[in-house]
C-alpha cells in the first residue's frame, strides 16, 4: 500500500491528475488536493483539502 501512495504522490508532483478510491481515508487525504465523501454511491460533500480538518461535521462523518 505504501508503494501505491508513493506513486500517486509522485504523479501529483508532476501535475498528473489521479482518482484514488481508498478506504484508508487518513492516508489518502494526506496526498490529495480534493476529497469527496460518498454515501450509498451518492456524493455527499466535495471539499478542497485541507478543509476536512476545519469542518467539524465532515471530520465527524469521516473519522467517526
N, C-alpha and C positions, 0 to 999 in steps of 0.2 A: 504494500500500500504506500509506503514512503516513497518508493520509486515513481509511482504514478503522480503523486503530489509534486515531486521534484520536476518531472517532465512538464506537467501543466504549468507550474510556476515559471519554468524556463521559457515556455511558449508565450506566456503572458508578458515577459520581459521584452520579447521581440515584437509584440503588438498583435500576435495571433489570438483571435477570439476562440474560446472553447466553451462547450457546455458540459458541465460536470454535475452528474447526479450522484449524490453521495449521502450515506446515512450518518457518517461522522461529520456532523454539521460544524463542530468547532474547527476541525482541520480544514474543511472545505472553505469556510468563511475567511480563514486567515490568508488565503491566496486569491480571494475573489474581489472584484470591483462592484459587482451587483449580486443580489441574492433574491430568491423567490421562495415563498412558503406555499406549498401545495397542500390542500386538504381534499381528499377524495377526488383527486385529479383536477381540481379547480384551483386556479391561482388566488390565494388569499391576500398576499402582500408582495410587492416588489419594492425593494429598497436599495438605495445606493449605500454601499458599505463605507465606513463602519457604523452607520446609523443604527444597526441592530442593538448595539450596546446602550444607546441613548433613548430607546423607546421601550419602556418597561413592558408594555403589552406584548410586543414582539419577543422580547427576551424571555418572558414567562412562557409564551407559547412554544418557543423553540427548546428552551432548556428545562422546562417543566416547573 
